[in-house]
Amino acid sequence: MQCQTPDGSTTFTIPMEWWSFCEMDNFRSRRIGTYYPYQPSTISEVTVVPLFEVEPPCRSDGVPAFRKYKLVPVMLAFASPECDLPPIEVKPIANSAYRYQVCNGYHRYYASVAVGYIDIPALVVIMDENGL
């Protein structure tokens, strides 16, 4: 399954056997809402962020784009009526075309893009100059 980030800057491929196993074609046609449902315990801390404001995360050279054991459960959770995934974690970035950078949630980000969500639930993490 060939996909592209909202701003068109990044193209990525999800193996068709993973996509089909998770029945994502059916999900894509009946998707409800602009983002996946997230854990209710985090509601007060969550900011719903447009995906085009999030810099597409990238892997180091030689590291596979996706891990099956991480991406497939995310897509299955999207299709489940009991979807209860954590929001991604992002940090604000300055002097960029994007407002946020992903700190935690690589697979949730790309799965959200692939199924056609336009927003993503996020916890905005403010780090000090030491990255803590």
Secondary structure, DSSP 8 states (H G I E B T S, - for coil): -EEE-TTSS-EEE--HHHHHHTTHHHHHHH--SSS--B-GGGGGG-EEEEGGGEE-----TTS-S--HHHHHHHHHHHHSTT--B--EEEEE-SSSS-SEEEEE-HHHHHHHHHHT-SEEEEEE----TT--
